[in-house]
Amino acid sequence: MKAASLILIFSFFLTCGSGQVVNDRIDSLLQTHYQPQSPGAVVAITQHDKILFEKSYGLADLESRKPIQEHDNFNIGSLTKQFTAFAILDLCNSGRLNLNDSIGKYFHLPHALSSIRIRQLLNHSSGIPDHYGFTDTNTVKHATDKDVLTAIGKASQLYFKSGTHYRYSNTGYCLLGMLIEKISGQPYPDYLQRHIFSPLGLHATVFQYGKPIPSRVIGYEKTENGNFRKADAEESIFFSTEADGGIYISMDDYLTWCEAIVTGKFSRTAMIREAWKGHTLVDTLHSLWYGYGWFVQEPVAPGSLKCVYHTGFNGGFETVVWIIPALDYKISIFSNRMDMDLEDLVVQINHLLGIPDNSFIKSSSLESFIHSWPIFAPCKETSSFSTLFRKNLNVKGMVLN
């Protein structure tokens, strides 16, 4: 299957005459989405540690009119979760925690929450209540992971019995960040800096709110009249929580991270295999799972290949990474505007390259709107999202667990 797919890819290049022809087609596609005087994106396509395509579009800052460059730092939202999951797995492999430990072993929490297992936080099967409804937004202007821990101390029940369902949770990953701090004795940013960023040479990768961020890109959202307004850390109470979505990283540095974990040059290969294994079933019909920090879609049709991916949303930032491990093929897109369908853009690029994309289910809807769909459990936040959730889900006959 792998050989056949590789032949398909390379035959497409031969048919076009050269890789440059394909790159021109991809560039033309992206130019229709990103205009020079608007917020934009960086797009990178790699295979076997080789960059097939990398280019930036649009402006990093509408005030300075600075164009986006590949070394600029974007907030990557929930792509941060793969770093948090990696750190937890590393602590587990070193014997400093067990994934079956209950979080009540480490935190003083209400009885209903204390029996949640660490692995259930990793794979979104914990049923832990979202912290948003328990946060005092009159006194908290920029929530931290510690504020999240304080907020859920007010919760009295789970959405469902832990381990029985899938429900995406930023709250769970904030707790994982706090757990890393408690076990290591280091602040979460310092732990990642020491154990991930510095060993890989990612010296500009940061996520400290209130401190200077080098080569920082500003996030924007599009208004109803078609203009853009700033939607960054100052504009959102929950923008600056760290372990669920706080990292600022450049595309060049992110590609270094991806290469390191995929090839095993930096990490133990078993760790990424465990992260890319389906641990919580999301969609039965399409064999969509959540691993540890990644969505995992297993092959569902003859000739299809396993793919792993994730999206990120935070303020005016939107990101996606999509990987076929068997081909060592990746598409990564970092954008500082929220009005683009990046997953659809991935599909269009795959089709231009002749890449089998397995008709993958959009994780963005599952990530951004999952808390509003009552099938997962009654909850008191944003029931008005229900219509938007159904519209954005692009259902494809999903059978959700």
HUTARA-V98706 format. One record per residue. N is the residue number from 1. RES is the residue in one letter. PHI is phi in whole degrees, 0 to 359 (NA if undefined). D_LAST is the distance of its C-alpha to the last C-alpha in Angstrom with 2 decimals. Layout:
n res phi d_last
N RES PHI D_LAST
N RES PHI D_LAST
//
This chain:
n res phi d_last
1 M NA 29.06
2 K 297 29.87
3 A 298 33.52
4 A 298 32.85
5 S 293 30.76
6 L 297 33.53
7 I 299 36.10
8 L 300 34.21
9 I 296 34.27
10 F 289 37.91
11 S 293 39.07
12 F 294 37.79
13 F 298 39.94
14 L 294 42.89
15 T 298 42.52
16 C 284 42.67
17 G 100 45.69
18 S 193 44.51
19 G 297 41.70
20 Q 296 43.56
21 V 298 43.00
22 V 295 39.24
23 N 300 39.49
24 D 297 41.56
25 R 292 38.96
26 I 295 36.23
27 D 300 38.68
28 S 297 39.50
29 L 300 35.86
30 L 290 35.41
31 Q 293 38.70
32 T 285 37.49
33 H 264 34.71
34 Y 239 36.70
35 Q 268 40.23
36 P 300 42.84
37 Q 258 43.49
38 S 238 39.90
39 P 305 37.20
40 G 219 35.80
41 A 195 33.99
42 V 243 34.48
43 V 236 32.93
44 A 226 33.14
45 I 234 32.38
46 T 227 33.13
47 Q 207 33.25
48 H 52 34.78
49 D 66 35.89
50 K 253 37.79
51 I 277 37.37
52 L 278 37.23
53 F 202 37.09
54 E 207 37.28
55 K 203 38.58
56 S 250 38.46
57 Y 220 38.74
58 G 79 39.78
59 L 251 40.85
60 A 280 39.73
61 D 209 41.55
62 L 289 42.80
63 E 283 45.68
64 S 277 47.16
65 R 63 46.13
66 K 285 45.26
67 P 292 43.52
68 I 290 40.33
69 Q 230 40.98
70 E 295 38.90
71 H 266 39.96
72 D 286 38.94
73 N 266 36.37
74 F 259 33.22
75 N 286 30.73
76 I 258 27.58
77 G 55 25.07
78 S 287 21.80
79 L 296 23.25
80 T 302 24.92
81 K 299 21.81
82 Q 291 22.61
83 F 288 26.04
84 T 297 24.81
85 A 297 22.47
86 F 300 25.46
87 A 296 27.74
88 I 296 25.57
89 L 296 25.36
90 D 294 29.11
91 L 295 29.84
92 C 293 27.83
93 N 296 29.78
94 S 273 32.99
95 G 83 32.28
96 R 269 32.20
97 L 204 28.78
98 N 237 26.14
99 L 297 22.43
100 N 271 22.02
101 D 298 24.44
102 S 278 23.44
103 I 289 24.16
104 G 296 26.48
105 K 290 28.77
106 Y 247 29.47
107 F 232 29.10
108 H 275 30.38
109 L 229 27.38
110 P 305 26.67
111 H 307 25.87
112 A 297 22.26
113 L 263 21.55
114 S 292 23.89
115 S 270 21.81
116 I 300 19.08
117 R 272 19.40
118 I 302 20.44
119 R 297 17.84
120 Q 287 15.09
121 L 291 16.89
122 L 298 17.04
123 N 256 13.39
124 H 60 12.13
125 S 242 10.63
126 S 283 13.82
127 G 73 13.19
128 I 292 16.72
129 P 295 18.26
130 D 293 19.34
131 H 283 23.05
132 Y 303 24.11
133 G 287 24.72
134 F 255 26.63
135 T 270 28.91
136 D 280 32.44
137 T 285 32.93
138 N 281 36.53
139 T 250 37.46
140 V 261 34.93
141 K 262 35.70
142 H 220 34.00
143 A 294 31.28
144 T 250 31.16
145 D 298 28.70
146 K 295 31.04
147 D 295 30.64
148 V 297 26.86
149 L 300 27.58
150 T 297 30.07
151 A 298 27.79
152 I 285 24.98
153 G 294 27.79
154 K 267 27.92
155 A 282 24.37
156 S 241 24.23
157 Q 205 20.60
158 L 274 17.08
159 Y 290 14.28
160 F 200 12.46
161 K 297 13.50
162 S 306 13.48
163 G 89 11.43
164 T 257 8.74
165 H 216 6.18
166 Y 256 6.68
167 R 203 9.50
168 Y 301 12.36
169 S 217 15.58
170 N 292 19.15
171 T 304 20.38
172 G 301 18.99
173 Y 285 20.84
174 C 299 23.95
175 L 295 23.99
176 L 298 23.79
177 G 297 26.82
178 M 295 28.60
179 L 294 27.88
180 I 301 29.51
181 E 296 32.46
182 K 295 32.81
183 I 282 32.84
184 S 276 34.92
185 G 76 37.27
186 Q 237 37.00
187 P 304 35.59
188 Y 309 32.33
189 P 300 34.13
190 D 293 36.96
191 Y 297 34.77
192 L 294 33.13
193 Q 298 36.58
194 R 284 38.12
195 H 258 35.53
196 I 234 33.97
197 F 295 35.94
198 S 296 39.47
199 P 301 39.07
200 L 268 37.75
201 G 78 40.47
202 L 268 38.17
203 H 284 40.82
204 A 263 39.97
205 T 281 36.27
206 V 216 35.95
207 F 199 33.92
208 Q 250 36.42
209 Y 293 36.57
210 G 90 40.20
211 K 244 41.64
212 P 300 42.81
213 I 245 40.33
214 P 296 42.25
215 S 50 41.87
216 R 282 39.33
217 V 265 37.54
218 I 263 37.03
219 G 270 33.87
220 Y 222 34.25
221 E 238 32.50
222 K 270 33.92
223 T 273 35.39
224 E 297 35.64
225 N 272 39.17
226 G 91 38.12
227 N 273 39.48
228 F 246 37.79
229 R 236 37.71
230 K 296 37.09
231 A 221 33.63
232 D 237 34.06
233 A 301 34.17
234 E 291 36.84
235 E 263 34.88
236 S 220 31.68
237 I 295 31.35
238 F 258 28.23
239 F 298 29.26
240 S 263 30.89
241 T 298 28.37
242 E 262 28.54
243 A 288 25.84
244 D 265 22.99
245 G 176 25.05
246 G 255 28.80
247 I 285 30.25
248 Y 254 32.95
249 I 211 33.56
250 S 275 35.35
251 M 297 34.06
252 D 300 36.70
253 D 291 35.62
254 Y 295 31.92
255 L 296 32.86
256 T 298 34.81
257 W 299 31.79
258 C 299 29.62
259 E 300 32.45
260 A 294 32.95
261 I 283 29.45
262 V 287 29.00
263 T 276 32.46
264 G 82 32.59
265 K 295 35.86
266 F 249 34.69
267 S 250 31.81
268 R 290 31.20
269 T 303 29.28
270 A 298 27.06
271 M 293 25.72
272 I 288 24.39
273 R 296 23.03
274 E 290 21.05
275 A 294 19.89
276 W 267 18.90
277 K 265 16.96
278 G 289 13.17
279 H 251 12.34
280 T 233 8.78
281 L 287 6.16
282 V 256 5.31
283 D 227 5.95
284 T 296 6.62
285 L 298 9.82
286 H 257 11.33
287 S 51 10.50
288 L 262 9.88
289 W 232 9.73
290 Y 246 11.45
291 G 266 14.64
292 Y 241 17.39
293 G 86 18.42
294 W 216 17.13
295 F 278 14.36
296 V 230 14.55
297 Q 246 14.32
298 E 281 15.50
299 P 302 17.96
300 V 237 16.77
301 A 213 20.28
302 P 304 23.78
303 G 87 25.45
304 S 277 22.44
305 L 234 22.13
306 K 298 19.64
307 C 228 19.54
308 V 234 18.77
309 Y 197 19.11
310 H 198 18.85
311 T 243 20.24
312 G 221 22.35
313 F 223 23.51
314 N 199 26.28
315 G 56 29.06
316 G 264 30.50
317 F 256 29.03
318 E 219 26.32
319 T 222 25.62
320 V 206 23.65
321 V 228 23.94
322 W 222 22.78
323 I 227 23.76
324 I 255 24.11
325 P 302 25.06
326 A 297 26.81
327 L 257 29.12
328 D 49 29.38
329 Y 244 28.93
330 K 221 27.84
331 I 239 27.89
332 S 233 28.13
333 I 227 28.84
334 F 247 30.00
335 S 229 30.88
336 N 250 32.62
337 R 214 31.65
338 M 253 28.47
339 D 253 29.00
340 M 253 28.06
341 D 267 24.92
342 L 292 25.10
343 E 290 22.21
344 D 294 23.99
345 L 296 27.13
346 V 300 25.67
347 V 299 24.98
348 Q 296 28.56
349 I 294 30.05
350 N 302 28.27
351 H 293 29.68
352 L 296 33.12
353 L 270 32.98
354 G 74 31.62
355 I 273 28.62
356 P 290 25.67
357 D 255 22.72
358 N 65 20.00
359 S 48 19.24
360 F 294 16.92
361 I 282 14.24
362 K 290 15.74
363 S 279 14.55
364 S 299 17.12
365 S 292 15.30
366 L 295 12.16
367 E 282 14.79
368 S 275 17.28
369 F 241 15.69
370 I 299 12.30
371 H 290 14.25
372 S 261 15.48
373 W 264 12.59
374 P 298 12.73
375 I 300 9.25
376 F 275 8.66
377 A 155 12.07
378 P 297 15.59
379 C 210 17.56
380 K 267 21.06
381 E 264 21.15
382 T 40 21.65
383 S 294 20.27
384 S 293 22.52
385 F 285 20.09
386 S 304 17.87
387 T 295 20.03
388 L 296 20.36
389 F 300 16.66
390 R 296 16.21
391 K 294 19.38
392 N 275 18.50
393 L 294 15.02
394 N 54 16.80
395 V 308 13.93
396 K 59 15.01
397 G 70 12.89
398 M 294 9.49
399 V 241 6.60
400 L 277 3.78
401 N 284 0.00
//
